[in-house]
Amino acid sequence: MKFRSIRIYEEGDKFVKKIVERKISDLPEGDVLIRVKYSSLNYKDALSCMGNKGITREYPHTPGIDAAGVVAESRDTRFKEGDEVIVTGYDLGMNTDGGFGEYIRVPSDWVVSRPEELSLRDAMVYGTAGYTAGQMVYEIVREEVEPEDGEILVSGASGGVGGHAVKFLTKMGYRVTGVVNSEREKKAVLELGAVGTISREESTDATGKPLLSQKWSGVIDTVGGDFLSTAVRSVKFGGVVSTCGNVAGSELNHLTVYPFILRAVKLKGVASAYSSKKRRRIIWEKMGREWKSEHFERNIIEVDMDGMLLAVENMLGDKNLGRIVLRHC
């Protein structure tokens, strides 16, 4: 049986994206064969498409770190033909052929049954971006930062992770300020429910002071670098900074121990690929119930395979605005 797939080929010193036909027998070994109905675009997928060997070691390769679909075959009794399931994280789409193909075959431990409150498409509107945002918001909530404590600052607020974080927080009654790079992004973030925005330049400090004025009760950081350093130094006493990214840099310049020992600031790192089954259950349930907002469908762009090829180029050029969902069916 054949299926269609976006495939990345290494041709000389270039990496070329093609839509091709493949055989089921071409897929890697695994316990569960899944007919993929939906996938989504994440920054890791774009990096894999451009030949980043830190993400994908060998080519040709099919990206897509998210997949939602229907079990076609299973050697694990926990899953049967026809079950609707989700796979996010682990090695999917990195060195194991991912959701940009109409079929995947994976170890059964990677597979999660679809939450009752979410459709397969809903799950990919969230995907790794939503799950990551959910974990970051969860760190804010479980450290008992309340809406009345002050505003939450969100970097990358118009992107996949940041946009979901804005939606989750505003749904729970928090006042959110988003960091944006343009008037277009500002408009999009305000439509998600944020009460205000600041520019990238306003969100970073150049003075090098070990402590800055206390502005935020919490911070959701998707970029790292100078933004993260500034955020930690400007959080209120007892506040929480939750971080997941390094697109703005991996160094934390000017950061000292003082925010932690004088203001009791908590810095929480989030990694989604190998988080526990227990945490996955908690976050998916919250995303399907109390965190699902009236803005759930806002800034969602649904594409086919041809549209995904363009969306990858736009992401690499920082031109996407919102969440890209790939529809196979």
Secondary structure, 3 states (H helix, E strand, C coil): CEEEEEEEEEECCEEEEEEEEEEHHHCCCCCEEEEEEEEECCHHHHHHHCCCCCCCCCCCECCCCEEEEEEEEECCCCCCCCCEEEEECCCECCCECCCCECEEEECHHHCEECCCCCCHHHHHHHHHHHHHHHHHHHHHHHCCCCHHHCCEEECCCCCHHHHHHHHHHHHCCCCEEEEECCHHHHHHHHHCCCCEEEECCCCCCCCCCCCCCCCEEEEEECCCHHHHHHHHHCEEEEEEEEECCCCCCCCCCCCCCHHHHHCCCEEEECCCCCCCHHHHHHHHHHHHCCCCCCCCCCCEEEECHHHHHHHHHHHHCCCCCCEEEEECC
